[in-house]
Amino acid sequence: MLAVATMNEKELARRRIATAADSLIELSRRIHARPELGFEEVLASGWVARELERAGFAVELGVCELPTAFVARAGSGPLELAICAEYDALPEIGHACGHNLIAAIALGAALGLRELVDDLGITLSIIGTPAEEFGNGKAVLLERGAFDGVDAALIVHPAPVDVVEPPLLAFAQFDVEYSARGSDGAAGPEPGIDPAAALTIAQVAIGLLRPRFEATDRVHGILTHAGANPERVVERARGTYMVRAKNLSDLGVLETRVRRCFEAGALAAEARLRIREPHEPYAEMRHDHDLASIYRRNAEAVGRQFPDLGRFLERGTGSTDMGNVSQVLPAIHPAIGIDSLPAANHQPEFTAHCVSPAADRAILDGAAALAGTVIDIGRDEALRARLLAREGVRS
């Protein structure tokens, strides 16, 4: 049963977040102005960790042998709740997924909750998670023990509009390299075998395969190397490809089909093929419905609205390494809107929206909604019992 005192606690948390508003927005904009790629977020992780330490959290830097990961804890209650902070950017287009906002929201929620954790009977952990974009940093942290003992994990992610349970797909990335015997394209092309031809054959095969795709299947990629001299048949051609599906099981089926397309290219062009996966697959996001409902109630209490997006929501789906966490412990990954349409995540135009007045407002609303969610979880005896009884990643 939810305690009556919750409303006063929420008002206190909101006031503390409002008091820190200028510094939270300034942090978001500072991270946005200095984008850092995955596992290289030295500045951003340090800035967030320092603010948490100043707020009275016990901070451990470089956890799990990842220099830009950290864990900050406050409280000693039996129920451990984690808020994840992300701060990595995308190549070339910077913070086009708004991780500067995620970091500021996590910090804001932490500031709002700091003096309440003991009364709530919780341990609050802020986990700094590098390389969400192209490194599956949370899976690494999960495997190495950063989430051991955590009973539930929360994060709020910017998007064009608010969504309680966005459908987020399983995802695999792999690097493809064809190698063969090169030659001069003008004077003597006959002895050469063109590895770029193998890559072209593979891409045509993938295109012909698309009618068999499920509605949630995605295959996309780029050619990263095919030589620098148009007169020469090069020795190597490389590409990076991404495959997405509704869940890990469907992903395995689709990835096998796509790999066969690359094998067909090698066979037809008589080139050698090497495929490497730079990180383990991202799992689909499994939202905990009870936690998601609590978040929605708290988000609506600070003025957020959740439009009915219908089929548009399915078309706009992406992936996250929070999915790997959600396979092991209860988790949520709601989206908070920054009024960016028609721009959406991973578009250059979205980068500018991540330092807009709507984005600044999302920092404060997201922090307040997260803080309220943690308070409600701490005060809900039945939910506490369920989380504490869970068998999973507990030390």
MIRO-798884 format. One record per residue (C-alpha): residue number from 1; residue in one letter; x, y, z. Coordinates in steps of 0.2 Angstrom, whole numbers, plus 5000, padded with zeros to 4 digits. Layout:
<nodes>
(node NUM, 'a', (X, Y, Z)),
...
</nodes>
This chain:
<nodes>
(node 1, 'm', (5000, 5000, 5000)),
(node 2, 'l', (5006, 5017, 4996)),
(node 3, 'a', (5010, 5029, 5010)),
(node 4, 'v', (5001, 5045, 5012)),
(node 5, 'a', (5017, 5054, 5016)),
(node 6, 't', (5023, 5052, 4998)),
(node 7, 'm', (5016, 5068, 4992)),
(node 8, 'n', (5026, 5079, 5004)),
(node 9, 'e', (5042, 5069, 5000)),
(node 10, 'k', (5039, 5072, 4981)),
(node 11, 'e', (5036, 5091, 4984)),
(node 12, 'l', (5053, 5091, 4993)),
(node 13, 'a', (5061, 5082, 4979)),
(node 14, 'r', (5054, 5094, 4966)),
(node 15, 'r', (5060, 5109, 4976)),
(node 16, 'r', (5078, 5102, 4977)),
(node 17, 'i', (5078, 5099, 4958)),
(node 18, 'a', (5071, 5116, 4955)),
(node 19, 't', (5084, 5124, 4966)),
(node 20, 'a', (5097, 5115, 4955)),
(node 21, 'a', (5089, 5119, 4938)),
(node 22, 'd', (5102, 5131, 4932)),
(node 23, 's', (5117, 5119, 4936)),
(node 24, 'l', (5108, 5104, 4928)),
(node 25, 'i', (5104, 5114, 4912)),
(node 26, 'e', (5122, 5120, 4912)),
(node 27, 'l', (5129, 5102, 4914)),
(node 28, 's', (5118, 5096, 4900)),
(node 29, 'r', (5124, 5110, 4888)),
(node 30, 'r', (5142, 5108, 4893)),
(node 31, 'i', (5141, 5089, 4889)),
(node 32, 'h', (5132, 5093, 4873)),
(node 33, 'a', (5146, 5106, 4868)),
(node 34, 'r', (5160, 5093, 4870)),
(node 35, 'p', (5153, 5077, 4862)),
(node 36, 'e', (5163, 5061, 4866)),
(node 37, 'l', (5162, 5044, 4858)),
(node 38, 'g', (5159, 5028, 4868)),
(node 39, 'f', (5171, 5022, 4881)),
(node 40, 'e', (5180, 5040, 4878)),
(node 41, 'e', (5168, 5050, 4889)),
(node 42, 'v', (5181, 5056, 4901)),
(node 43, 'l', (5175, 5074, 4903)),
(node 44, 'a', (5156, 5069, 4904)),
(node 45, 's', (5158, 5055, 4916)),
(node 46, 'g', (5170, 5065, 4927)),
(node 47, 'w', (5158, 5080, 4927)),
(node 48, 'v', (5143, 5070, 4932)),
(node 49, 'a', (5153, 5060, 4945)),
(node 50, 'r', (5160, 5076, 4953)),
(node 51, 'e', (5142, 5083, 4955)),
(node 52, 'l', (5136, 5067, 4964)),
(node 53, 'e', (5151, 5067, 4975)),
(node 54, 'r', (5147, 5085, 4980)),
(node 55, 'a', (5129, 5080, 4984)),
(node 56, 'g', (5135, 5067, 4997)),
(node 57, 'f', (5136, 5051, 4986)),
(node 58, 'a', (5150, 5039, 4988)),
(node 59, 'v', (5157, 5038, 4971)),
(node 60, 'e', (5168, 5024, 4964)),
(node 61, 'l', (5176, 5029, 4947)),
(node 62, 'g', (5182, 5017, 4933)),
(node 63, 'v', (5171, 5002, 4939)),
(node 64, 'c', (5172, 4985, 4931)),
(node 65, 'e', (5189, 4990, 4922)),
(node 66, 'l', (5180, 5004, 4912)),
(node 67, 'p', (5188, 5021, 4914)),
(node 68, 't', (5172, 5031, 4910)),
(node 69, 'a', (5160, 5020, 4921)),
(node 70, 'f', (5156, 5024, 4939)),
(node 71, 'v', (5144, 5020, 4953)),
(node 72, 'a', (5138, 5033, 4965)),
(node 73, 'r', (5128, 5027, 4980)),
(node 74, 'a', (5118, 5034, 4995)),
(node 75, 'g', (5108, 5026, 5008)),
(node 76, 's', (5109, 5008, 5015)),
(node 77, 'g', (5091, 5001, 5014)),
(node 78, 'p', (5088, 4983, 5008)),
(node 79, 'l', (5080, 4989, 4992)),
(node 80, 'e', (5093, 4995, 4979)),
(node 81, 'l', (5086, 5005, 4965)),
(node 82, 'a', (5098, 5011, 4951)),
(node 83, 'i', (5096, 5026, 4939)),
(node 84, 'c', (5107, 5024, 4924)),
(node 85, 'a', (5116, 5039, 4917)),
(node 86, 'e', (5122, 5039, 4898)),
(node 87, 'y', (5133, 5052, 4891)),
(node 88, 'd', (5141, 5046, 4875)),
(node 89, 'a', (5138, 5054, 4858)),
(node 90, 'l', (5137, 5049, 4840)),
(node 91, 'p', (5151, 5050, 4827)),
(node 92, 'e', (5150, 5066, 4816)),
(node 93, 'i', (5133, 5072, 4823)),
(node 94, 'g', (5137, 5073, 4841)),
(node 95, 'h', (5123, 5072, 4854)),
(node 96, 'a', (5109, 5068, 4842)),
(node 97, 'c', (5102, 5055, 4854)),
(node 98, 'g', (5101, 5067, 4869)),
(node 99, 'h', (5113, 5058, 4881)),
(node 100, 'n', (5117, 5075, 4888)),
(node 101, 'l', (5099, 5076, 4894)),
(node 102, 'i', (5100, 5058, 4901)),
(node 103, 'a', (5115, 5062, 4912)),
(node 104, 'a', (5107, 5078, 4918)),
(node 105, 'i', (5090, 5070, 4922)),
(node 106, 'a', (5099, 5056, 4932)),
(node 107, 'l', (5109, 5069, 4942)),
(node 108, 'g', (5093, 5079, 4945)),
(node 109, 'a', (5084, 5064, 4951)),
(node 110, 'a', (5099, 5060, 4963)),
(node 111, 'l', (5099, 5077, 4970)),
(node 112, 'g', (5080, 5077, 4973)),
(node 113, 'l', (5081, 5060, 4982)),
(node 114, 'r', (5098, 5062, 4992)),
(node 115, 'e', (5090, 5067, 5008)),
(node 116, 'l', (5076, 5055, 5007)),
(node 117, 'v', (5084, 5038, 5004)),
(node 118, 'd', (5086, 5033, 5022)),
(node 119, 'd', (5067, 5037, 5026)),
(node 120, 'l', (5063, 5027, 5011)),
(node 121, 'g', (5073, 5012, 5016)),
(node 122, 'i', (5082, 5011, 5000)),
(node 123, 't', (5100, 5011, 4993)),
(node 124, 'l', (5100, 5023, 4978)),
(node 125, 's', (5114, 5020, 4965)),
(node 126, 'i', (5118, 5031, 4950)),
(node 127, 'i', (5127, 5020, 4937)),
(node 128, 'g', (5137, 5029, 4924)),
(node 129, 't', (5136, 5019, 4909)),
(node 130, 'p', (5147, 5022, 4894)),
(node 131, 'a', (5145, 5017, 4876)),
(node 132, 'e', (5127, 5015, 4874)),
(node 133, 'e', (5128, 5019, 4855)),
(node 134, 'f', (5140, 5007, 4848)),
(node 135, 'g', (5148, 4997, 4862)),
(node 136, 'n', (5134, 4989, 4873)),
(node 137, 'g', (5142, 4996, 4888)),
(node 138, 'k', (5128, 4991, 4900)),
(node 139, 'a', (5130, 4973, 4895)),
(node 140, 'v', (5149, 4974, 4899)),
(node 141, 'l', (5144, 4982, 4916)),
(node 142, 'l', (5131, 4968, 4919)),
(node 143, 'e', (5143, 4954, 4915)),
(node 144, 'r', (5156, 4962, 4926)),
(node 145, 'g', (5145, 4964, 4941)),
(node 146, 'a', (5140, 4983, 4941)),
(node 147, 'f', (5122, 4978, 4943)),
(node 148, 'd', (5124, 4965, 4956)),
(node 149, 'g', (5112, 4967, 4971)),
(node 150, 'v', (5101, 4980, 4961)),
(node 151, 'd', (5083, 4976, 4962)),
(node 152, 'a', (5077, 4988, 4948)),
(node 153, 'a', (5085, 5000, 4935)),
(node 154, 'l', (5077, 5016, 4928)),
(node 155, 'i', (5082, 5028, 4915)),
(node 156, 'v', (5073, 5042, 4905)),
(node 157, 'h', (5078, 5045, 4887)),
(node 158, 'p', (5074, 5060, 4876)),
(node 159, 'a', (5063, 5058, 4860)),
(node 160, 'p', (5052, 5068, 4850)),
(node 161, 'v', (5037, 5064, 4861)),
(node 162, 'd', (5033, 5056, 4878)),
(node 163, 'v', (5031, 5037, 4877)),
(node 164, 'v', (5029, 5026, 4893)),
(node 165, 'e', (5035, 5009, 4885)),
(node 166, 'p', (5043, 5012, 4868)),
(node 167, 'p', (5046, 4996, 4858)),
(node 168, 'l', (5065, 4994, 4857)),
(node 169, 'l', (5072, 4980, 4846)),
(node 170, 'a', (5086, 4968, 4848)),
(node 171, 'f', (5101, 4973, 4838)),
(node 172, 'a', (5117, 4966, 4832)),
(node 173, 'q', (5132, 4975, 4823)),
(node 174, 'f', (5145, 4967, 4813)),
(node 175, 'd', (5160, 4972, 4802)),
(node 176, 'v', (5163, 4964, 4786)),
(node 177, 'e', (5179, 4963, 4776)),
(node 178, 'y', (5182, 4955, 4759)),
(node 179, 's', (5200, 4952, 4753)),
(node 180, 'a', (5207, 4946, 4736)),
(node 181, 'r', (5221, 4949, 4724)),
(node 182, 'g', (5222, 4967, 4717)),
(node 183, 's', (5227, 4973, 4701)),
(node 184, 'd', (5228, 4988, 4689)),
(node 185, 'g', (5211, 4992, 4683)),
(node 186, 'a', (5217, 4999, 4667)),
(node 187, 'a', (5232, 4990, 4661)),
(node 188, 'g', (5228, 4973, 4668)),
(node 189, 'p', (5212, 4970, 4677)),
(node 190, 'e', (5210, 4952, 4672)),
(node 191, 'p', (5221, 4944, 4685)),
(node 192, 'g', (5213, 4954, 4699)),
(node 193, 'i', (5198, 4949, 4710)),
(node 194, 'd', (5187, 4963, 4715)),
(node 195, 'p', (5182, 4962, 4734)),
(node 196, 'a', (5171, 4977, 4731)),
(node 197, 'a', (5161, 4967, 4719)),
(node 198, 'a', (5158, 4954, 4733)),
(node 199, 'l', (5151, 4968, 4744)),
(node 200, 't', (5140, 4974, 4730)),
(node 201, 'i', (5133, 4956, 4727)),
(node 202, 'a', (5130, 4954, 4746)),
(node 203, 'q', (5120, 4971, 4746)),
(node 204, 'v', (5109, 4966, 4731)),
(node 205, 'a', (5106, 4949, 4740)),
(node 206, 'i', (5100, 4958, 4755)),
(node 207, 'g', (5089, 4969, 4745)),
(node 208, 'l', (5081, 4954, 4737)),
(node 209, 'l', (5078, 4947, 4754)),
(node 210, 'r', (5068, 4961, 4761)),
(node 211, 'p', (5051, 4955, 4755)),
(node 212, 'r', (5053, 4941, 4768)),
(node 213, 'f', (5057, 4953, 4782)),
(node 214, 'e', (5045, 4955, 4797)),
(node 215, 'a', (5038, 4972, 4800)),
(node 216, 't', (5051, 4975, 4814)),
(node 217, 'd', (5066, 4968, 4805)),
(node 218, 'r', (5079, 4981, 4800)),
(node 219, 'v', (5096, 4979, 4790)),
(node 220, 'h', (5106, 4994, 4786)),
(node 221, 'g', (5125, 4998, 4784)),
(node 222, 'i', (5139, 5008, 4776)),
(node 223, 'l', (5153, 5004, 4765)),
(node 224, 't', (5169, 5010, 4775)),
(node 225, 'h', (5183, 5006, 4763)),
(node 226, 'a', (5184, 5001, 4744)),
(node 227, 'g', (5200, 5009, 4740)),
(node 228, 'a', (5207, 5027, 4736)),
(node 229, 'n', (5212, 5025, 4718)),
(node 230, 'p', (5198, 5022, 4704)),
(node 231, 'e', (5211, 5014, 4693)),
(node 232, 'r', (5216, 5000, 4704)),
(node 233, 'v', (5206, 4984, 4709)),
(node 234, 'v', (5209, 4985, 4727)),
(node 235, 'e', (5214, 4971, 4739)),
(node 236, 'r', (5201, 4974, 4752)),
(node 237, 'a', (5183, 4981, 4754)),
(node 238, 'r', (5175, 4984, 4771)),
(node 239, 'g', (5158, 4988, 4778)),
(node 240, 't', (5149, 4989, 4794)),
(node 241, 'y', (5131, 4983, 4796)),
(node 242, 'm', (5117, 4983, 4808)),
(node 243, 'v', (5103, 4970, 4810)),
(node 244, 'r', (5087, 4973, 4821)),
(node 245, 'a', (5073, 4962, 4825)),
(node 246, 'k', (5058, 4961, 4838)),
(node 247, 'n', (5068, 4950, 4850)),
(node 248, 'l', (5084, 4940, 4851)),
(node 249, 's', (5077, 4924, 4844)),
(node 250, 'd', (5071, 4933, 4829)),
(node 251, 'l', (5087, 4942, 4828)),
(node 252, 'g', (5096, 4926, 4827)),
(node 253, 'v', (5086, 4920, 4812)),
(node 254, 'l', (5088, 4937, 4803)),
(node 255, 'e', (5106, 4938, 4806)),
(node 256, 't', (5109, 4921, 4799)),
(node 257, 'r', (5100, 4925, 4783)),
(node 258, 'v', (5110, 4941, 4781)),
(node 259, 'r', (5127, 4932, 4784)),
(node 260, 'r', (5122, 4920, 4770)),
(node 261, 'c', (5121, 4935, 4759)),
(node 262, 'f', (5138, 4940, 4763)),
(node 263, 'e', (5144, 4922, 4760)),
(node 264, 'a', (5136, 4922, 4743)),
(node 265, 'g', (5146, 4938, 4739)),
(node 266, 'a', (5162, 4930, 4743)),
(node 267, 'l', (5157, 4914, 4734)),
(node 268, 'a', (5152, 4923, 4718)),
(node 269, 'a', (5167, 4935, 4718)),
(node 270, 'e', (5180, 4922, 4724)),
(node 271, 'a', (5185, 4933, 4738)),
(node 272, 'r', (5189, 4929, 4756)),
(node 273, 'l', (5177, 4934, 4769)),
(node 274, 'r', (5179, 4939, 4787)),
(node 275, 'i', (5165, 4944, 4799)),
(node 276, 'r', (5168, 4952, 4816)),
(node 277, 'e', (5155, 4957, 4829)),
(node 278, 'p', (5163, 4971, 4839)),
(node 279, 'h', (5151, 4969, 4854)),
(node 280, 'e', (5138, 4956, 4859)),
(node 281, 'p', (5120, 4959, 4853)),
(node 282, 'y', (5108, 4971, 4862)),
(node 283, 'a', (5093, 4963, 4868)),
(node 284, 'e', (5075, 4969, 4866)),
(node 285, 'm', (5068, 4981, 4880)),
(node 286, 'r', (5057, 4972, 4892)),
(node 287, 'h', (5048, 4985, 4902)),
(node 288, 'd', (5042, 4981, 4919)),
(node 289, 'h', (5023, 4986, 4918)),
(node 290, 'd', (5021, 4990, 4936)),
(node 291, 'l', (5036, 5002, 4936)),
(node 292, 'a', (5031, 5010, 4920)),
(node 293, 's', (5014, 5014, 4926)),
(node 294, 'i', (5021, 5022, 4942)),
(node 295, 'y', (5033, 5032, 4930)),
(node 296, 'r', (5018, 5038, 4920)),
(node 297, 'r', (5008, 5043, 4935)),
(node 298, 'n', (5023, 5054, 4941)),
(node 299, 'a', (5026, 5061, 4923)),
(node 300, 'e', (5008, 5066, 4921)),
(node 301, 'a', (5009, 5074, 4939)),
(node 302, 'v', (5023, 5086, 4932)),
(node 303, 'g', (5013, 5090, 4916)),
(node 304, 'r', (5019, 5077, 4904)),
(node 305, 'q', (5007, 5070, 4891)),
(node 306, 'f', (5007, 5054, 4882)),
(node 307, 'p', (4999, 5054, 4865)),
(node 308, 'd', (4992, 5039, 4856)),
(node 309, 'l', (5005, 5036, 4842)),
(node 310, 'g', (4997, 5020, 4835)),
(node 311, 'r', (5008, 5013, 4821)),
(node 312, 'f', (5019, 5028, 4821)),
(node 313, 'l', (5027, 5021, 4837)),
(node 314, 'e', (5032, 5004, 4829)),
(node 315, 'r', (5040, 5013, 4814)),
(node 316, 'g', (5050, 5024, 4825)),
(node 317, 't', (5058, 5011, 4835)),
(node 318, 'g', (5076, 5009, 4840)),
(node 319, 's', (5087, 4999, 4851)),
(node 320, 't', (5096, 5001, 4868)),
(node 321, 'd', (5108, 4991, 4879)),
(node 322, 'm', (5096, 4994, 4893)),
(node 323, 'g', (5087, 4980, 4885)),
(node 324, 'n', (5101, 4968, 4891)),
(node 325, 'v', (5098, 4975, 4909)),
(node 326, 's', (5079, 4972, 4907)),
(node 327, 'q', (5082, 4954, 4903)),
(node 328, 'v', (5090, 4951, 4920)),
(node 329, 'l', (5081, 4963, 4932)),
(node 330, 'p', (5065, 4974, 4932)),
(node 331, 'a', (5068, 4990, 4922)),
(node 332, 'i', (5060, 5004, 4913)),
(node 333, 'h', (5065, 5015, 4898)),
(node 334, 'p', (5052, 5028, 4895)),
(node 335, 'a', (5054, 5042, 4882)),
(node 336, 'i', (5052, 5060, 4887)),
(node 337, 'g', (5048, 5072, 4873)),
(node 338, 'i', (5058, 5088, 4868)),
(node 339, 'd', (5046, 5094, 4854)),
(node 340, 's', (5058, 5090, 4840)),
(node 341, 'l', (5046, 5084, 4826)),
(node 342, 'p', (5049, 5081, 4812)),
(node 343, 'a', (5067, 5078, 4818)),
(node 344, 'a', (5070, 5062, 4827)),
(node 345, 'n', (5084, 5053, 4837)),
(node 346, 'h', (5100, 5050, 4827)),
(node 347, 'q', (5096, 5064, 4815)),
(node 348, 'p', (5108, 5079, 4814)),
(node 349, 'e', (5093, 5091, 4817)),
(node 350, 'f', (5089, 5082, 4833)),
(node 351, 't', (5106, 5087, 4840)),
(node 352, 'a', (5101, 5106, 4840)),
(node 353, 'h', (5084, 5101, 4849)),
(node 354, 'c', (5094, 5093, 4863)),
(node 355, 'v', (5099, 5111, 4870)),
(node 356, 's', (5082, 5119, 4866)),
(node 357, 'p', (5070, 5126, 4880)),
(node 358, 'a', (5060, 5111, 4878)),
(node 359, 'a', (5075, 5100, 4881)),
(node 360, 'd', (5079, 5110, 4897)),
(node 361, 'r', (5061, 5108, 4903)),
(node 362, 'a', (5063, 5089, 4900)),
(node 363, 'i', (5078, 5088, 4911)),
(node 364, 'l', (5068, 5095, 4926)),
(node 365, 'd', (5052, 5086, 4922)),
(node 366, 'g', (5061, 5069, 4919)),
(node 367, 'a', (5071, 5071, 4935)),
(node 368, 'a', (5055, 5075, 4945)),
(node 369, 'a', (5046, 5060, 4937)),
(node 370, 'l', (5060, 5048, 4941)),
(node 371, 'a', (5062, 5055, 4959)),
(node 372, 'g', (5043, 5052, 4961)),
(node 373, 't', (5044, 5035, 4954)),
(node 374, 'v', (5058, 5030, 4966)),
(node 375, 'i', (5048, 5037, 4981)),
(node 376, 'd', (5032, 5027, 4976)),
(node 377, 'i', (5043, 5011, 4974)),
(node 378, 'g', (5050, 5014, 4991)),
(node 379, 'r', (5033, 5017, 4999)),
(node 380, 'd', (5024, 5003, 4990)),
(node 381, 'e', (5025, 4988, 5002)),
(node 382, 'a', (5019, 4975, 4989)),
(node 383, 'l', (5030, 4981, 4975)),
(node 384, 'r', (5045, 4981, 4987)),
(node 385, 'a', (5041, 4963, 4992)),
(node 386, 'r', (5041, 4958, 4974)),
(node 387, 'l', (5057, 4966, 4970)),
(node 388, 'l', (5066, 4960, 4985)),
(node 389, 'a', (5060, 4942, 4982)),
(node 390, 'r', (5066, 4942, 4964)),
(node 391, 'e', (5078, 4929, 4959)),
(node 392, 'g', (5091, 4937, 4948)),
(node 393, 'v', (5107, 4947, 4949)),
(node 394, 'r', (5108, 4949, 4968)),
(node 395, 's', (5124, 4948, 4977)),
</nodes>
